[in-house]
């Protein structure tokens, strides 16, 4: 869809839309208002590595729908998702600038990282973009090395923290709780036999980064009401499970959630997953987990 209004653009993957990204977006929106330009984030999907290196097992913090949902909360006029294909990757630098940035998005000002590369084989850089700007009537504003470093460090820290079960650090870099969205599917019904019925969540996208196996405090919003609970990520070793599952037990919720798409925010890590010698010991631990989860919720959310 072509944009008739002149625009200010920033370009990137923006996976996680963390505090480093948010700083750039705030600058984009503020400058857009000052210059009377529509603020646009241009992002790409699938991730370029998924297309150019299909054997590379990349894990992302957000599905594309989640990324769009988070980006929409920061006052942007538009989020444009360009489909990344091999044909797109083969566009020359000038064709990319002319066809996408100028003809489609009506770019008048671009805020971009000093290390930005684009065009076929990513051979063009910010200096080339400035030359094209003179030719096609847009200006280029550079994001500093320090701000770009902040973005890279944040992304790396968030991924590492989630894989280590360190939700507190991940959430501090994100600026909001990490979340998993997915469809509630039928499980084995083990939770019900333990008096802890669970909603089994299928994230749908295989590239979504799932935190370390363990037990977590979570919250969700159901029909406008906030509900809390605890979530187990793992293989249910006490029952000799082989496949990883994501199961949420919501406190004070008696509702059929099958086939619903739900979003679960992860607030805190309670403990690692472990195998119990008996089901009785597991049930006692679950009771203890609930006590600890409720203490955390009362301390920080009530």
N, C-alpha and C positions, 0 to 999 in steps of 0.2 A: 504494500500500500504506500503510495507516494505521499509525502508530507508537503503540504502547500506552505505551511508556516515555516519561516527560517528557524533553524535549530542550533542548539549547542549539544555536543555529543562527547561521551567518553566511551571507550571500547575495551572489552575484556571478558574473561570467563566469569568473574565474580562468583566463583564457587564458595558458598558459605555466607556471602555478603556480611563479612565480619567487620570489626571496628576499623580496620585499615581501609576496607572498601567504603565504609560509611563516611569516612572523612573526605574521600574523593567525591562521593555522591553529594554530600552537603555543599561542597565547593561548586559542583556542577549546577545544582539547583539555585544557589545564591547568585552565581554569576549569570545564570539564565534570566533570573528576575531583573537583575541590574541592566542587562543588555536587551531585555524584552525578546528573549529567544526561548523556544520550547526546549525543555531539558529532556534528553534521550540517552538511555543506556543501550548501546548496541552489544549484544552478546551472541554466542554461537552455540549451536547444538546439532548433532552430537559434538562432544569434546573432540578437537582436532586429532588427538592421539587415538581415539576410538576408530577414526577413519583411516589415518595414515599409518598407524601401528596397531592393527586389529588384534595382534597377539599380546599386546601390552595390557595387563590386568589393572586398569585404572579404577580407583574407588573415589567417588565424589561425595561431598558433604550434602549436596542437594540433588534431587531429581530436577528436571527442567521446570516442572510445574511448581515445585517448592521454591526454586530460585526466583521464579516470576512472582510468586506470592510474597516472598520477603522483600524483593526489590520494590514492589508496589506500595510498601509502607513508608517510603522516604520522600514523598512529595514530587516524584518525577512526573513529567507529562506523558512519557511513554517508555515502554521497554520493548525493544525490537529484537526478536530472536531470528537470526539468519541461519538457515539450514546449512551446515558445513558438509560439503561433499567433495569428492576428488576434483570435480569440475570447478567448484568454487576455489579450491586450493590452487588450481592452475591458472586462475585469473592473474593477469599481469598487475603490477602495483598500480599503474595508471588506470586500468580498466576497473579495478576495485574502487579506487577513489572516485572515479567519474560515475560509475553505475550505481554504487551503493551509497557512498557518503554524499555525493552532490545531487545526482538525479533522483534518487529514492528518498533520501533523508533531508535534503535541502540544507546541508551543513554550512554554517557561517562561522562557527568557532568550535575547535576541537581541543579537549583537555586530555593529554595522553602522556604515558610514561616515557622518560628519556630513553629507555631501552626498547621501545616498541618497534617490532619488525612486522612487515606485511608484504602481501603480493606473493607471486609464485616463488617457492623455495625460501620465503621470508627474507628476500634480499634487500628490500627497501627499508629505510629507517626514518627517524623523526626529521632528519634534514631533508630527505626526499619529500616527506609530507609537507614541510614548509614551502618547498619549491612548487608542489602541486597546489598548495593554498594560494599562492600568488597567481597561478594560472586560472584557478577555478573560483576564486573569490571567497576564501575562508582563512581565518587566522588559527594559529596553533599555539597552545599554551602547554608548557612542559610540567609534568609532575616530577618533583625532585627525587633524587636517588634515595634520600632518607625515607620519603613516603612510600616509594616502591619497595624498599627493603622491609618496611613495616608490614606491608601487605604480604610479602613472601614469608616473612617470619611467622606472622599470625596463622597463615594457611598451614604451614608445616607444624607449628605447635598444636593447632587444633586437631589435626589428623593424629599426631603422636599421642596426644592426651586421650583421645577417644579410644585408641587402640590399647592404651594402658589402663582404661577405666577411670581416668582422672577427669571426671565431668566438670568439676569446679573450675579447673584451668581452661578447659575447652569453652565453657560458657562465658568465662570472663573475657576471652578473646573474641567470641562471637558477639557479645553484647546482648544476648538473649539465650534461652535454653535450647540446646540441640534437640532436634525432634525427628521422629520417625513417622511417616505417613504410610498407611497401607489398608488393605482390605481385610476384614475379619473373616477368617476361614475356620472350618471345622478342625479341631485338634483331636487328640486321643482321649480327652475327657479326664485326664489324670487329676487335674486341679480340683474338679468337682468331687472326686472321691476323697480328697484331702480337706474338704470344706473351704477350699480357696479356688472357686471357679475362675477360669481365665478366658480372656479374649485372645485368640491366636492371630497375630498380625503378619500378613504377607506384604512386604514392602513393594512388590511388583517389579521394581527395577533392580537388576542384579548388580549394577554399578554403585548402588547406594552404600556408603560406608556404615557398617554396623559396629557399635562399640564393643569392647572386650566382653566376653562371657561373664555374667555376674548378675547380681540383684540390685535394682535401682529404685529410687523414689521417683514417681512420675505424676504428671497431671495432664488432664485433657478437658476439652469443653464439649459437652453434650447438650444439644438444643439450648445453647446459651448459658448453661450451668457448668461451673467449674467442678470437676471431680478429681480426686486424688487416688493414688494407688501405688502398687509396686509391680515391677516388671522383672521377669527373668529372661535373660538371653543365654542360650546354651543348649546342651544336648540331653538334659535330664539324666545325668549319669546314674542316679539311684535306681532308675528304671531301665538302665542299659540302652539309653537312646543313642542313635547314631547321627541323626540329622539336626542341625541347629534350628531352634525355633525361638520366636519372640512372643512371650505370653504375658499378658497384663491382667492382674487382679485389681479391679477397682473397688475401693471402699464405698459402702453405702450406695451401691448402684444395682438395681434389679431390672435389667433391661436386655432384650434380645438384640445383640449387636451383629449377628451373622450377616455377611455380605455388605455391611456398612463400611464406608471409607472413614477411618478415624486418624487423627493426628495426636501423637503422644509426645509431650515434652519431658525430657529427662532432666531431673533436678539434682540428683545426688546418687553417688555409688554407696551401697550399703555393705556389700561383701562380694567376694569371688564365688563362683559356682563351685560346689564340691559334692562328692558322693557320700551319702549317709549309709551306714550299715543296715539301718532298719527304717521302715516307713514312719514308725513312731518318732524316731529322732528327727526325721525330716519335718514332720508336722510341728514338733516342738520348735524347730528352728524357724519355720514360717511364722509361727505366732510371735516369736522374738523379733523377726524382721518387721512384722507389722507394728509392733510397739516402737521400734526404732524409727520407722518411717513416719508414724504419727507424731513422734517427738520432734522430728525434723520439720514437718509441716507446721506444727503449732509454733515452732520457734521462728520460722521464716515467712510463713504465709497467712498467719491468722492474728 
